[in-house]
Each structure stands twice: as structure tokens, then as C-alpha cells.
Amino acid sequence: MCGGGGRPGGGEVAPGFFGVTFAVRRAGRKVTAVNSSSAATGFPAFDLVRLLRTVFDPKPGQRIGILIDLPEPGGVKGFAFLEDSSLSIQRHAHDVFYRGLREGGLSALGLEGGELFAYRVTGGSNLDLPDAAWTPEGREVSLSRDVYPRYDILLCISTYSATAPLTAFAKQHGFRGATLHGLNEIILSSGLAVDYHEVSRQAERLRLAMTRADSFEIDFRVQGRAVTLRLDCGGQEAQKSHGLCRGEKPDVANLPAGEVYFVPVGAEGQFPRRYEDGSIGMMEVEGGRIRKAAFLSGNPATMEAHNRLLEIGRASCRERV
């Protein structure tokens, strides 16, 4: 695929920051409209036991474990990694999940285990997971031999998403699990604090509204300007990620969840993007590709860097053609 937009420094389309509505179209007729401003914004307090009970419905005596990634996995020995302030994801894994299970969570759920294992950071989302891992006692273990076959539930709290490789291992070894990459305070107090029964119900309602759509349009309002992005879906069945991983079937949930998604076949229009440095640009989309990033606010150099990447991508495509 040529002419892609790239992700210089990362960024996001943020419905909480921009006014957003979307409309689903079938045969050119608008059939559904949703306004993001009507969504509830209050969340209950995070509760680890409630989250695990809702997502997994664990049975008494089942064994649960935790996986984390570290630049140097040997740093898990004696929990030495906790001294590195840059490893906030792994600290949350220890403080909230590991200690939470050890300090009452295991007994409340009737579970056993609660051990933590560290593997070397992969460097990208859904790359192959290394087999070697280390324990807080400094012992090297094999994930495929010592961990995957011996646990019923595994939580992978990591820098990069491991959903795809962990799902493959779950089907091979028969466990259930959840990936929680990029865990932070905001995720804990919002996306992991919700009732996933209700998330699943809402996701299914949205999936039914959007499934087999020819296209859907997302209307944005930013700085007093209204723009629209149209995503063409070609009548596909909508898919959902609802966060529940109950029963006996091996599977891995990606938390937080609540997504309804397609693989678009095309796109046209505009949408605003907020970059990691807070800058805001307007993305010009044509033929399913971002063609230009127009500066709106913040640092103009951020948009210039993005446009250079766009040009590099187009030049690379021309060379291959």
C-alpha cells in the first residue's frame, strides 16, 4: 500500500476534544446518526475483582498469571524495574494487578497463582513474542513450556500490543487472556472501570446499526469549521471487540474494549488530528490515503515533518511503479 500517512510521533483523532457525529449510509441513504456529545462521561471507581469477574467469569481453582515486557527483562529480579520512573506501564502492572491479586484479589475470585513474568520488549505491536522470560526470583523460564500450558488466564500488560501472538498461543495451549498495552491512570479510571456487560450490549447495538453499510460519514467540528470524512466499507459485516472472554474457549480480549470496526475499502474528505505534542492539523484524504496535513494550531514543524513523510511515501510508490 503506497502513499500512507505515517504516524510521526503518534497522534489521535480525539472525539472528546473535537465535536464528532457520524452517519451510516446504505444505498446512498442515511439510516443512522450518532452524536458523540451524548455519550456518558462518568465512570465508577476501578475495581480489579469486578473487572476480572466480568471479563473472564473465572472458576474456582483456575490459575492466573501476569506478563510484562522490559527493555532488560532481568530487571524483574527483586522488582528492580520499579526504580525506573520511565517504566510506568510496568509499575501499574505491579501495583494494580500483581499486588491487587496478592492482596485479596485471588481469594475474592477463588483463583490461584498471581505470578508475574517479564519478557524482552518486542519493539512493535503484534510482533513475535520471545520465548524466554524471567521471574522476580531471577529465574529464567520458557513461556511455551513453563507458562502458557500452566495457566488458565494470562494478563499481558506491555508497552506494545501482543494480542495477535498471544491469541495464537492461547489457541495452541488452551488458555484465555487479555492484553492491556499502554496501561496508564486514564485507562484505569475510565476504560477499565466500566461494566463490560454493558459495553458488550452497546457494541452489539452499534455493530448492528453499522453492519453491511456501503459507507459511513464522520462529521467533525474544530475551531468553528465543519468537515466530513467518508469511509467506504463495501457492504462488509461489521466486527466488534467487546472485551468479554468468558467460557472455556481459548481466546484473548484486547482491553479496554468497545470497538466496532471495518477494514475500509476507500476514504475521502478531511479529519482533524491532534499530535502527541498537542499540535492540531487537518488531514486531507483522497483515494483512501492522507495526501496532506494542513496546519491549524501548535507547532508548524510538526505538520512539516508529517508532510515530508507523506512525500517520501509517494516517492517510494513511484519508484516501485
N, C-alpha and C positions, 0 to 999 in steps of 0.2 A: 504494500500500500504506500503510495507516494504522496508527498505534499502534506504530510501530517503536521499538526500544530506544535508538537513537543510540549514539555512541561518544565520550562526554565524556573527552577527553584520551587516548583509546585504552585498550586493555586486552586481556586474553587469557585463554583457558582453557588452563591450563598443565599437561599430563599429567606433566611432571617434578616438579611441585610438589604436585599432588593425586594420590591413588590413583585410577586410572581403569581400568575394564573396559567392554567393550561387547558386546552380543549382537544378532545378526541374527535377525529373525523373518520367517517365511513362513507365511501362513495361520494365524497365531497360535501357531506352534510355533517354539521357539528351536532354531536349527540351527548356530550358530557363536558361540563366545565367545573374546575376545582380552583378555589382561591386559597393560596397558602396562608393568608392572613386569618383565616377562620380556624386554623389548627390550634389545638390546646398547647400551652407553653409551660404549664405547671407540672412538676414531677414529684413523685413521692421520694422519700429518702432511700438511698441504695441499701439493699438487704441481700447479702450473699446467699443465705439459705433460700430465700424466696426465689432468687434468680435461678439457682441450680435446680430447685424443686420444679419450677415452672418449665424450664427448658428441657430437662432430662427425665423428670419423674423417676428418679433413681430408686432402685430396690435395695432393701436392707442387705448388707454384706457385700455390695458391689465395691470395687476398688477404684479410687480416683487419683490422678496424678497431674502434675503441672510441668509444662515445658517452657523454658525461656531461652532467648538467644543472647549471647555475649560476644564482644569482639575477641576476648580471650576466655573461653569457657572455663578454664581452670580457676578463674576468679570467683566461681561459685563456692569454692572451698572456704568454709567458715563464714560464708556470705560476705566476703571481702568486697564484692562489687557494690555493696551498699555505700561504700565510702566515696564512690564516683558519682557526683551530682548530675552528670550528663545522662546517666542510665535511669531516667525517671520511669520509663515503661517497666523495666525490670524491678524497680523499687515498688511500684504499685502491685506487681505480681506477688512480691514477697509480703508486703504489708497488708494488702487487702485479701488476697486469695490464699496464699500459703498460711499466714498467721490466722486468717479468718477460719480456715478449715481446722487448724490445730487447736484453736481456742474456742471450740464449741460447735463449729460447723459440721464436722464429721459426726459427732454424736447426735446432733439435731436431725441429720439426714439419714442416720444409720449406716454411714459409709465407712470404709476402711482406707488406709493409705495416707494420702495427702503429701506424698513425697514430691520433691522438686528436682528437675534435671536441667542442665544447661548444655546447649549445643552452640557451635560456632555460627555467628550471624552469616546469613547466605549472601547478602548484598543486593537482593532484589526480591520482589513479590513473586511467590509461587515457583521459585527455583527449587531444585532438588535439595532435600534436607540431608545433612551429613548423618552418618550412622553413629559416629562417636559422640558421647555426651558424658558429663561429669556430675557428680553428686556433691552436696555440701560437705561430705566427709572426705572429698578429694579422690574418690574412686572413679575410674573410667569405666563406662558401661557401653553396651551396644543397644541402640534404640530398637533395632529389629529383633534382637534376641532377648534383651532384659526388660524392655519397657512395653512396647506395643502389645506383645502377647499376654502380658500380666496385668493389664488394666482394663476396666470396663468403660471408664470415662477419662479422657485426657483433655486438659485445657492448655492451649498453646498461646502464650502471651508474649508477643515478639515485636521486633522492630518492623519486619516485613511480613506481609500476609503469607501464611503457609497452608491456606485452605485446600488448594489442589493437591499437593503432595500428601498432606495428612489424610485427605479423603481416600486417596488410593491406598494408603497403608491401613486405614480403617476397614476398607472392604477386604483387604488381604488378611488382617488379623482379627477382625470381628469386634472392634471397639467403637464407641461413639465419642464425639468430641466437639470442641468449639475452638475457633481461632479468634483472638482478640488483639489484632495487631494495632500498634499505636495507642495503647491504652493510656488515658490521662484523666485528670479530675473532671473535665467536662463530660467525657463519655461515661464515667462512673455515675455522675449525678443526673444524667439525662437518659442516654440510650440504653444503659444497663439497669436503670431504676424502674423501667416501665413494666407493665403486665404483658408478657409475651402472648398470652391467650388473646388479649385484645389487639395486640399488634398483628397477630395472625389473621384475626377476623377482618381488621381494616385492610390489610394487604390483599386478602381474597376479594373484598368488595372492589378495591381499586383494580385488581387484576381482571375481574370480570368486566369492568367498565372499559378497560383498555384492550382486551384481547381481540385479535383479528382486526385491529384498526388498520386503515390504509396509512394514516399518518396521525401525528398529534402536534399541536402548536403550543408553544410556551411563550406567554407574553410577559415581558419584563418592563418595569418602570424604574429608571435610575436617573437621578438628577433632573427630574421633571420630563424625561424623554421616554417614550414608549417604543419598544422594539419587539420583534417576534422572531422566534426560531422555530422552523418546521422540521420535524424529524419523520422521515418516511420509513414505514415498517413493513409494507408489502403484505399486509393481512396475516402477520405471524401470530401464533399463540403467545400471549404474554406469560412470562415466568415470574416467580416470586421467591424471595428469600425472607422467610417469616420468623426465623430464629428458634423454632421448636425442633427438638431432636429426641423425640420420645419413642418408647417401644424397644424392640430388640434389633431392629435393622441397623447395621453399621452405617453411620453417616456422620458428617461434620457440619455444624452450623457456623456461619460467619456472624459474629456479634460485634457491635449492635446490628440488628436486622430491621426489616420492614420495607424492603425494596421490591418494586415491580420493575422489570427490565425487559428490553428487547435488544437485538443486535440490529441497529438501523441499517437500511439499505441506501440511504441518502439523507442529505440535510441541506437546508438553505435558510439564510436570514442572518440575524445578529443575536448575540447574547453578551451580557457583561460578565467580566471575570475579575475577581479580587485575587491578587497575587500574595505570596507569603509576606512581602514587605509592606502590605497594605495598599499598594497602588491598585488602581482600577482601570481596566482597559475594555474597549468594546471589540469583540471578536466578529470579524466579517467572515461569514460562512458561504461557500459556494461549491456545488458538486460534492457535498459530503466532507469538505475539508476547510479548516481555518485558513483563509488566504491572507489576512492582515489583522494586526492588533492596533487599534486606534487608541491613543492616549486620552484618558478622561481626568484622572487626578493621581497625585502621588509623585513618583519618580519617573520622568520620561525615559530614563536609561533602561528601566525595566521593560518597557514596550519595545525600545530599540533592540534590546537583546533578543526578545521573542521574535521580532520580525527578521532578524538575522538568521535565526534558526529556521524560520519558515522558508527563507530564500535558499538556505543550504539544502533543505529537504527537496525543494523544487528542482534545484540544480542537479542533485543526485538522481532524481527521477529522469530528467532529460538525458543524463549520461547513460542510464540503463536502457532508455528507449533508443 
